[in-house]
Amino acid sequence: MSAWLNDETTLRTATAAPRGVDIFALLRDRADHRSDDRAAQVTASGAAWLAGASPSPRSTLSQWEAHPSAPGVLPCGSAFDVVNVPALFGRRMLERLWAEGPGSGPVATHRGRMLLFASPGTAQRLPSLLAWEEWGTGSAGGSRHPGALPPVLCHGTGDAVTVPPLTGCEGAGGPRWVVAPDTRAPWLPGPDVLLWACVRVGRTAAPSTTGNSIFPPADPGANVYDVTRRR
């Protein structure tokens, strides 16, 4: 699944590369002149890494050269997995990862969600690690900290995600890079790193438990028994 989306609106409003122009040379030139915005600028090496996720990298690169300002769809599970969280929660995760942790890999936003690119296998392990931490993943079973952690979607083998275009006008809408790929071998966080970030952000957002019970408040009309007096 390496088909590129034909987003006609994006193609009309964005500046497409002229025919016959080397898209990778264009990316290198843009990066050299926009070093202050390199975090959100795909490099030639980063584009090559993204294309490597598809079954036919050369075909993907050819389509990219033809439509560099159109978003694409790439499969997960080989080069990367993706952890999909609400945008605000994801931004707080990024703040934790960069301020207190090892940083992050490429990150994109799409339709009010943040897509954190992770090491292959993360989609399989992270949900069970979250459940083990008793933070829940939106299931009906509940958790010790209800509402602290929003639904976390994990995309791995058999899934595909929309990735932002290589180039395009700022503010044009649609998917965009927050941390763009800039190397052929980017560091990708694993399930343990992302678990740490989720838990830290969730606990920070949760009400303080100091002096409060972790259990919901009792019904004022319910009968209360002092079980400590039982033998």
N, C-alpha and C positions, 0 to 999 in steps of 0.2 A: 504494500500500500504506500506508494510514493507519488500518487497523483497530486498535481498542484491545482489549487482552487482557482477557477476563473472569476476573480472578483473584478467585474468590469468597472465598478465605481472607483475602486482603488487604482486601477490601471489608468483611468482617465484623470484622476486628480493628482497622482504621483508622477514623478519624473522618471520615465523608463529609460533604460540604457539604449542608445542607438544600435541598430543592427550592425553586427560585425565588430562591436566593441567587446573587449575581453572584460567580463564582469569582475573577474578577480583583480585585474589591474585597476578597475574602477573602485573596488572596495579598498585596495591599498591606498589609492590616491585620496579617497574620502577620509580614511583613518589618519593619514598624515596631516591633513588640514583641519581635523576636528579632534585633536588629542584630548581636549577638555571634555569631550562627550564620548570617550572611548568605551565607557561602561555599557552604553546602549548602542554601540556600533559594531556590526558584524565585520570580522576581518576575513581575508581570503582563506586563512587556515581554519577559521571557525566554520566557514561555509563548507569547506571540504569535509570537516568532521560531521556536520549535519547530514550531508549527502551520503556519507558512509553508513548511515542508519538504514538506508533503503536497500532493497535487494539488488537494485541496478543503479549504483552511484553515478555512472556516466550518463545514463538517461535522465536522472534527476538533475544533474548539473546542466545538461542541455536545455531542459525545460526552465531551469532557473535563469539561464542566460537569456532565454526568450522573454520571460516575464519576471524580472527581478523584483518588481514591486507588488507581486501577488503572494498572499499567504499560501502555505503548503500543508500537506498532511504527511506525517512520517510515522512509521511503526515504532512501537516501544519493545523493550525486551532484549535487544542485542547491544546497541551502543549505549542505551540509557533507558531508565524508567522515569516516570513523571509522577510527582505527588501534587495533587490538585486541591487547593484550599481557598477559602474566601479571601478576597484581596486584602482586607484590613488585617486579618489574622496572619496572612502570608507576609505582609510588610513587617509586622512585629517579629515574625520568625527571622526575617532577613536581618533586622536590627540586632537580634540576639546572636545570630550566626557570625555577623561581622564584628560586633563589639566584644563578645565574650567567647566565641567559638572559632572554628577553623575557616570560616567564610562559607561561600556557596559556589555551586557551579552555575551554569546558565539559568536564567530565570525569565519568564515571560508572563504577560497578563493577557487574558482573553475572556470577554463576557463577564466581567466582574469577579473573575477567579484568577489566582496566581498559580502558575505552573513552575514547580521547582524540579529541575532536571537532576536525577539521582542515579546512583550506580545500578546496573542491572541486578535484579533480584530483590530490590527494595520493595517493590509492589507486593511481593509475596510475603515478606517478613514483617513489614511495618504494621499492618493491621493487627497481627497477633501480639506484637510487642505493646501496642497501645492498649489492647484488651488486657494484657498481663499487668499493665500499670493501673488498670481499673479506671481509665479515663473514658473509655467507651468510644465508639465510632458511629454514633447515631443509632445504635440498635435499641431494641425495646427493653433490653435487660437492665438498663440504667447503669449508673456509676457512682463512685463516691463524690464526684464533683460534677453534678449535673449542670449542663449548659456551659461549662468552662471550655470545652473543646468542640468546635463546630465539626460537621461532617468532613472527613478527610477521604478524598477519592484517590486511589492508587492505580496507575495505568502501567501494566507490564506486558508480558508476552501475550499476543493476540489482540492487543489494543493499539490504537493509533491516536495521535494528538495533532491539533492544528498548531503550526509554528508560524511566527511572524515572518514577513518578507525580508529579503536581504536588504532592500532599499525601499524608501517610501517617504512621503511627506510627513513631517511631525504633526501630530494632532489630527491625522486623517481618519482616525477611528480604527476599529478592528484590533487584531492582536498586535502587540508590540513587545520589544525586548526591554527588560529592566536591567538585566546583566546579560550582555550578548556573548555568544561563543567567540573566542578570539585565538584559539589554539587547536591543533589537531588532536591533542590529548588532554582535554580539560579535566581538572580534578572534580569528581562528583561525590557528594555526600552519600553515605550509606544509611541504612535504617537506624543504626544507633545514634548517629548525629542528628537526624531529623526527629527521632523520638525525643532526644534531649531538648531540641528547640521547641517542639510541640508542648512538652510538659512544662518547660520554663514559662512560655507565653501563657499557657492555660492557667497555671497557678498564679501568675501575676494578675491575670484578668479576673480570677475568681475572688469572691469576697474573702476577707481575712478570716481565718479560723481561730484567731486568738480570742479566748474567752467565749467562743461560740461552739455549739455542738455541730458535728458534721451531719447530723440527722435533721430531717425537716421538722419544723415546729409542731408540737402536739396540738391536737384538736382541743380547743378550750372546753368543749362540752363532753369530752371523753372521760371515762373513769380511769383514774390513775392509781396504781397499786405500788406499794413500797416492797419490791421483791427482795430487798436486803434483809427483811425480817423473817423470810422463809427459812425453814430448816431442811 
